Amino acid sequence: MRNFMSFLARSRMFFQHNKLSASSWVAFFITLGLVLQAHRVQAQATPDAPPALKNLLARVDAAANAHNAKAVTQYYGTNFTHSDGLTQQSMEQSLTQLWQRYPQLRYTTRVESWKPEGRAIVAETITNISGSQVQDNRNLMFNATIRSRQRIENERIVRQDILWERSQLRAGAKPPTIEVRLPQQVKAGQQFNFDAIVQEPLGDDYLLGAVIEEPIKPGSYLNPVPLELELLSAGGIFKQGRAPASGNHRWISAIVVRGDGMTMVTQRLQVIGANATSTTQPVATTQQPK
């Protein structure tokens, strides 16, 4: 997932600049940042998780199901820090905008592992987010998976790191099925391959597509990015990229249009080295889900 409003703005720009059969589709997508904040909705804690952790998840669950951003963020510390630079205030603003536009989003979270650190708890969770709606007689289906790590002190989330995320939007009658191949992490300055392969036979259909690479930062969440579709000569998108020397993490997105369908996939690329540090190390746990 990358950030919700970022993808929303990007999708709108896509439809404005590309007048194919997709021209009437309304953008619908969730990026990381916003999704991150509500990732504990309908949380399914492991039986071995401590009561304090289970109770916190239940309270955030209730607030998020009510789409009450202020109630959700009260469970975050005043000095809350985030691997993408979000704050308690920016999180509340993002959630408010998100739920005003998409009131049908549903979240399911499970605790993968946890460990005590003094009086704190560090928990790793996996969140699945899904939603669908019909606009302009077109079906829009969204799915995202986010793996994150939270540090909890005094029943407040004080730190959150995104370890991995992937978001997908499918729109239209027959959106193409795409297999994405992207490494989870690379070193700063390292070359990498990004493939988005269409799984169905092409027949006589044409494929149009585009790739977007963006730095992950709060300032980019709401900024639209112009998209220019190009005719794809093969059954998908096959690109090579190079991680920035600065070590900033990236969102890599692929958009593929085929006939009366469009699929957009975004995945996080962790860039380690330089000024960046890896956040993908697993939590050393004393308890594991069964």
HUBELFEN-V503292 format. One record per backbone hydrogen bond with DSSP energy under -0.5 kcal/mol. NH is the residue of the N-H (numbers start at 1). CO is the residue of the C=O. If there is no record, write none. Layout:
NH:CO  NH:CO
This chain:
3:31  4:31  7:3  8:4  9:5  10:6  11:7  12:8  13:9  14:10  15:11  16:12  17:13  18:14  19:17  23:20  24:21  25:22  32:3  35:31  36:32  37:33  38:34  38:35  39:36  41:38  43:40  44:109  45:43  49:46  53:50  54:50  55:51  56:52  57:53  58:54  59:55  60:56  61:57  62:58  63:59  64:60  65:61  66:62  67:64  68:63  69:67  72:68  73:69  74:70  75:72  76:73  77:157  80:77  81:158  83:160  85:82  91:87  92:88  93:89  94:90  95:91  96:92  97:93  98:94  99:95  100:96  101:97  102:98  105:102  106:130  108:128  109:41  109:42  110:126  111:44  112:110  112:124  113:124  114:287  115:122  117:120  120:117  121:152  122:115  123:121  123:150  124:113  125:148  126:110  127:146  128:108  129:144  130:106  131:142  133:140  135:138  138:135  140:133  141:170  142:131  143:168  144:129  145:166  146:127  147:164  148:125  148:146  149:161  150:123  151:159  152:121  152:150  153:156  156:153  157:75  158:151  158:156  159:151  160:81  161:149  163:147  163:161  164:147  166:145  167:266  168:143  169:264  170:141  171:262  172:139  173:260  174:260  178:176  179:197  180:178  181:195  182:180  183:193  186:270  188:272  189:243  190:187  192:241  194:239  195:181  196:237  197:179  198:235  199:177  205:202  207:232  208:257  209:230  210:255  212:253  214:251  216:249  217:215  218:84  220:217  221:218  224:222  229:227  230:209  232:207  233:231  236:234  237:196  239:194  241:192  243:190  247:244  250:269  251:214  252:267  253:212  253:251  254:265  255:210  256:263  257:208  258:261  259:206  262:171  263:256  264:169  265:254  266:167  267:252  268:165  269:250  270:184  270:268  272:186  272:270  273:276  275:246  276:273  285:283  286:114  287:114  289:112
